Amino acid sequence: MKKPLLLPFLALFIVNAIYGINFVIAKDVMPAFIKPSGFVLVRATGATLMFWILLLITGYEKIQRKDLHLFAAGGLFGVAINQLLFFEGLNLSTPINGSILMSVTPITILIIGVIFAREKLTWLKIAGTLLGASGAIAIIVYSKGSMDLSSKTWLGNIFIILNAISYAIYFLFAKPLMKKYKPLTVITWVFTFGLLFVLPFGFNQASEIQWQTFTSDIYWKVGFVIVGVTFIAYLFNIYALKHVDSSVVGIFIYVQPIIATVHSVWMGKDSITWVLVGCASMIFTGVFMVSRKNSIILPDK
């Protein structure tokens, strides 16, 4: 591994470690304490404030008016649509369904990146993405059980798939901005626009929150979603996107079920088996393959 890639790869690992735990934590808060759209508004508001504080402390960078539409599009797809669909989908579906369906995200990112962002498509990227997806789905099914495809979860499942597509489109708008601005500048303005888009959808539910009914555990979980899942994860993700292709950022999503399984083992709810080790090996091999620069490029048609 080249030294300049160590920090972006570490950032991506931390991001997906946070996301891997989030499936269960967010489900504990919704909808008993906060309804989905209200939760999105809470996390977007908190993260936006933290981004602006950090930006003003580290040094404000002026943006060009002609780039406002890119920031707005990033906020629409990367914050509003992405988060609203994911939380609404997770509320209507199950953590297992969410984990499995999110495996389509790296594939979507790869396809959109090649078609619209003109990223190079290689045999290693294709094989690595499919290998990682197979390992991720296998580890989820083996350790947690199969998907729930009942009539109660179908709408939530569709929302989660659309969330994955929205997240991939967000990369399409964020990548060109990374060539002109610092990662913190990009994510601050993306969240500023995203907050404006989320506001009309989440205001009513956010105003209904009964904060006095929260236990200390629920307060901690809400704080984890705001600071960890939103502020830290988005900041680290956009930093990594500046240094690697979007397909590399996407493939790290397959690390999430490994983290979730390790968390279950630590909590005494699961155990390490050779099947889990094999699945994890498939995922890390897929990450390595997609991250490789020197690979055979597919010929143009």
C-alpha positions as CSV (number, residue, x, y, z in Angstrom):
1,M,0.0,0.0,0.0
2,K,1.3,3.4,-0.9
3,K,1.9,5.7,2.1
4,P,-0.3,8.5,0.9
5,L,-3.3,6.1,0.9
6,L,-2.8,5.1,4.6
7,L,-4.8,8.0,6.0
8,P,-7.7,7.8,3.5
9,F,-8.0,4.0,4.0
10,L,-7.9,4.5,7.8
11,A,-10.6,7.2,7.5
12,L,-12.8,4.9,5.4
13,F,-12.3,2.0,7.9
14,I,-13.4,4.3,10.8
15,V,-16.4,5.6,8.8
16,N,-17.7,2.1,8.1
17,A,-17.0,0.9,11.6
18,I,-19.3,3.7,12.8
19,Y,-21.9,2.8,10.1
20,G,-21.7,-0.9,11.0
21,I,-22.9,-0.2,14.6
22,N,-25.5,2.4,13.5
23,F,-28.0,-0.1,12.2
24,V,-28.9,-1.3,15.7
25,I,-28.4,2.0,17.5
26,A,-30.6,4.0,15.2
27,K,-33.3,1.3,15.4
28,D,-33.3,1.6,19.2
29,V,-34.2,5.3,19.0
30,M,-36.8,5.1,16.1
31,P,-39.7,5.4,16.3
32,A,-40.3,5.1,20.0
33,F,-38.4,8.3,20.9
34,I,-37.9,10.1,17.6
35,K,-39.7,9.5,14.3
36,P,-37.5,9.0,11.2
37,S,-37.8,12.3,9.5
38,G,-37.5,14.2,12.7
39,F,-34.4,12.2,13.6
40,V,-32.8,13.2,10.2
41,L,-33.5,16.9,10.9
42,V,-31.9,16.6,14.4
43,R,-28.8,14.9,13.1
44,A,-28.5,17.3,10.1
45,T,-28.9,20.4,12.3
46,G,-26.3,19.2,14.8
47,A,-23.8,18.2,12.2
48,T,-24.2,21.4,10.2
49,L,-23.5,23.5,13.3
50,M,-20.4,21.4,14.1
51,F,-19.2,21.7,10.5
52,W,-19.5,25.5,10.5
53,I,-17.8,25.9,13.9
54,L,-14.9,23.8,12.7
55,L,-14.7,25.6,9.4
56,L,-14.7,29.1,11.0
57,I,-12.0,27.9,13.5
58,T,-9.7,26.4,10.8
59,G,-10.2,29.1,8.2
60,Y,-13.1,30.0,6.0
61,E,-12.7,29.3,2.3
62,K,-14.7,31.3,-0.2
63,I,-16.7,29.4,-2.8
64,Q,-17.6,30.5,-6.3
65,R,-21.2,31.3,-7.2
66,K,-21.1,29.0,-10.2
67,D,-20.5,26.0,-8.0
68,L,-23.6,26.6,-5.8
69,H,-25.7,24.2,-7.9
70,L,-23.2,21.4,-7.3
71,F,-23.3,22.0,-3.5
72,A,-27.1,22.1,-3.7
73,A,-27.2,18.8,-5.6
74,G,-24.8,17.3,-3.1
75,G,-27.0,18.4,-0.3
76,L,-30.1,17.1,-2.0
77,F,-28.8,13.6,-2.8
78,G,-26.1,13.2,-0.1
79,V,-28.0,14.5,2.9
80,A,-31.8,15.0,2.3
81,I,-32.8,12.1,0.0
82,N,-30.1,9.8,1.3
83,Q,-30.8,10.2,5.0
84,L,-34.6,10.5,4.8
85,L,-34.9,7.4,2.7
86,F,-32.5,5.4,4.9
87,F,-34.1,6.3,8.2
88,E,-37.6,5.9,6.8
89,G,-36.5,2.6,5.3
90,L,-34.9,1.3,8.4
91,N,-38.0,2.3,10.4
92,L,-40.2,0.2,8.1
93,S,-37.7,-2.6,7.5
94,T,-35.2,-4.5,9.7
95,P,-31.5,-4.0,10.5
96,I,-30.8,-7.3,8.7
97,N,-32.6,-6.1,5.5
98,G,-30.8,-2.8,5.7
99,S,-27.4,-4.4,6.0
100,I,-28.0,-6.8,3.1
101,L,-29.6,-4.2,0.8
102,M,-26.8,-1.7,1.4
103,S,-24.5,-4.1,-0.4
104,V,-25.9,-2.7,-3.7
105,T,-24.3,0.7,-2.9
106,P,-20.7,-0.1,-4.0
107,I,-22.0,-1.7,-7.2
108,T,-24.1,1.4,-7.9
109,I,-21.2,3.7,-7.1
110,L,-19.0,1.8,-9.5
111,I,-21.5,1.9,-12.3
112,I,-22.3,5.6,-11.9
113,G,-18.7,6.5,-11.5
114,V,-17.7,4.8,-14.7
115,I,-20.7,6.2,-16.8
116,F,-20.8,9.8,-15.5
117,A,-17.5,10.5,-13.7
118,R,-15.4,8.6,-16.3
119,E,-13.6,6.6,-13.7
120,K,-11.6,3.7,-15.2
121,L,-13.4,0.4,-15.2
122,T,-11.0,-2.6,-14.6
123,W,-11.5,-6.3,-14.3
124,L,-10.1,-6.1,-10.7
125,K,-12.7,-3.5,-9.8
126,I,-15.6,-5.7,-11.1
127,A,-14.3,-8.9,-9.5
128,G,-13.4,-7.1,-6.2
129,T,-16.8,-5.5,-5.9
130,L,-18.6,-8.8,-6.6
131,L,-16.3,-10.7,-4.2
132,G,-16.9,-8.1,-1.5
133,A,-20.6,-8.2,-2.0
134,S,-20.7,-12.0,-1.8
135,G,-18.7,-11.9,1.4
136,A,-20.8,-9.2,3.0
137,I,-24.1,-10.8,2.2
138,A,-22.8,-14.2,3.4
139,I,-21.6,-12.9,6.7
140,I,-24.9,-11.1,7.4
141,V,-27.1,-14.1,6.5
142,Y,-24.9,-16.5,8.4
143,S,-24.6,-14.5,11.6
144,K,-28.0,-12.8,11.7
145,G,-30.4,-14.7,9.6
146,S,-32.2,-14.2,6.3
147,M,-34.0,-11.2,5.0
148,D,-37.6,-10.4,5.9
149,L,-39.5,-10.1,2.6
150,S,-42.9,-9.9,4.1
151,S,-45.5,-7.2,3.1
152,K,-44.5,-5.3,6.3
153,T,-41.0,-4.6,5.0
154,W,-41.3,-4.2,1.3
155,L,-41.7,-0.4,1.3
156,G,-38.8,0.0,3.7
157,N,-36.7,-2.3,1.5
158,I,-37.4,-0.1,-1.6
159,F,-36.5,3.0,0.4
160,I,-33.1,1.5,1.4
161,I,-32.3,0.6,-2.2
162,L,-33.2,4.1,-3.4
163,N,-31.0,5.5,-0.6
164,A,-28.1,3.5,-2.0
165,I,-28.7,5.0,-5.4
166,S,-29.0,8.5,-4.0
167,Y,-25.7,8.1,-2.1
168,A,-23.9,7.0,-5.3
169,I,-25.3,10.1,-7.2
170,Y,-24.0,12.3,-4.3
171,F,-20.5,11.1,-5.1
172,L,-21.0,12.3,-8.6
173,F,-21.5,15.9,-7.5
174,A,-19.0,15.8,-4.6
175,K,-16.0,14.5,-6.6
176,P,-15.5,17.6,-8.9
177,L,-15.9,19.9,-5.9
178,M,-13.0,18.1,-4.2
179,K,-10.7,19.3,-7.0
180,K,-11.3,22.9,-6.1
181,Y,-12.0,23.1,-2.4
182,K,-11.0,21.6,0.9
183,P,-13.0,18.6,2.2
184,L,-14.3,20.6,5.1
185,T,-15.5,23.4,2.9
186,V,-17.3,20.9,0.6
187,I,-19.1,19.0,3.4
188,T,-20.1,22.2,5.2
189,W,-21.9,23.7,2.3
190,V,-23.3,20.3,1.2
191,F,-24.9,20.0,4.7
192,T,-26.0,23.6,4.7
193,F,-28.1,23.0,1.6
194,G,-29.1,19.5,2.8
195,L,-30.5,21.0,6.0
196,L,-32.7,23.4,4.0
197,F,-34.1,20.4,2.0
198,V,-34.7,18.3,5.1
199,L,-36.4,21.1,7.1
200,P,-39.9,20.9,5.6
201,F,-40.0,17.1,5.9
202,G,-38.7,16.8,9.4
203,F,-39.9,19.9,11.2
204,N,-43.3,18.5,12.4
205,Q,-41.8,15.3,13.7
206,A,-38.9,17.1,15.4
207,S,-41.3,19.4,17.2
208,E,-43.1,16.4,18.6
209,I,-39.9,15.0,20.3
210,Q,-40.4,14.6,24.1
211,W,-36.9,15.1,25.3
212,Q,-37.8,14.7,28.9
213,T,-38.7,11.1,28.3
214,F,-35.2,10.1,27.1
215,T,-33.1,7.9,29.3
216,S,-29.4,8.4,29.5
217,D,-28.9,5.5,27.1
218,I,-31.1,7.1,24.5
219,Y,-29.4,10.5,24.8
220,W,-26.1,8.7,24.2
221,K,-27.4,6.9,21.1
222,V,-28.8,10.2,19.7
223,G,-25.4,11.8,20.3
224,F,-23.6,8.9,18.6
225,V,-25.8,9.4,15.5
226,I,-25.2,13.1,15.4
227,V,-21.5,13.2,16.2
228,G,-20.3,9.8,15.0
229,V,-22.6,8.7,12.2
230,T,-23.1,12.2,10.7
231,F,-20.3,14.6,11.6
232,I,-17.3,12.3,11.8
233,A,-18.4,9.8,9.2
234,Y,-19.3,12.4,6.5
235,L,-16.2,14.4,7.2
236,F,-13.9,11.4,6.9
237,N,-15.7,10.1,3.9
238,I,-15.3,13.4,2.0
239,Y,-11.7,13.5,2.9
240,A,-11.1,10.0,1.5
241,L,-13.0,10.9,-1.7
242,K,-10.4,13.6,-2.4
243,H,-7.7,11.0,-2.5
244,V,-9.2,7.9,-4.0
245,D,-11.8,6.9,-6.6
246,S,-15.4,6.7,-5.6
247,S,-15.4,3.0,-6.2
248,V,-12.8,2.6,-3.5
249,V,-14.9,4.6,-1.0
250,G,-17.8,2.4,-2.0
251,I,-16.1,-1.0,-1.5
252,F,-15.3,-0.1,2.1
253,I,-19.0,-0.3,2.8
254,Y,-18.5,-4.1,2.8
255,V,-16.5,-3.7,6.0
256,Q,-19.7,-2.8,7.9
257,P,-21.0,-6.3,8.5
258,I,-17.5,-7.4,9.8
259,I,-17.6,-4.5,12.3
260,A,-21.2,-5.4,13.3
261,T,-20.2,-9.0,13.8
262,V,-17.2,-8.1,15.9
263,H,-19.5,-5.9,18.0
264,S,-21.9,-8.8,18.5
265,V,-19.0,-11.0,19.6
266,W,-17.8,-8.4,22.0
267,M,-21.3,-8.1,23.4
268,G,-21.4,-11.9,23.8
269,K,-24.2,-12.3,21.2
270,D,-22.1,-14.1,18.6
271,S,-18.9,-16.1,18.2
272,I,-16.0,-16.2,15.7
273,T,-16.2,-19.2,13.3
274,W,-14.2,-20.3,10.3
275,V,-17.2,-19.3,8.1
276,L,-17.1,-15.7,9.4
277,V,-13.3,-15.6,9.0
278,G,-13.7,-16.8,5.4
279,C,-16.4,-14.2,4.6
280,A,-14.2,-11.5,6.1
281,S,-11.3,-12.7,4.0
282,M,-13.5,-12.3,0.9
283,I,-14.4,-8.8,1.8
284,F,-10.8,-7.6,2.5
285,T,-9.6,-9.3,-0.7
286,G,-12.3,-7.4,-2.6
287,V,-11.3,-4.1,-1.0
288,F,-7.6,-4.8,-2.0
289,M,-8.6,-5.6,-5.6
290,V,-10.7,-2.5,-6.0
291,S,-8.0,-0.4,-4.5
292,R,-5.3,-1.6,-6.9
293,K,-4.2,1.0,-9.4
294,N,-2.3,-1.3,-11.8
295,S,-5.0,-3.4,-13.2
296,I,-6.2,-4.3,-16.7
297,I,-8.5,-1.6,-18.0
298,L,-11.6,-2.8,-20.0
299,P,-11.5,-1.8,-23.6
300,D,-13.8,1.0,-24.8
301,K,-16.7,-0.2,-27.0
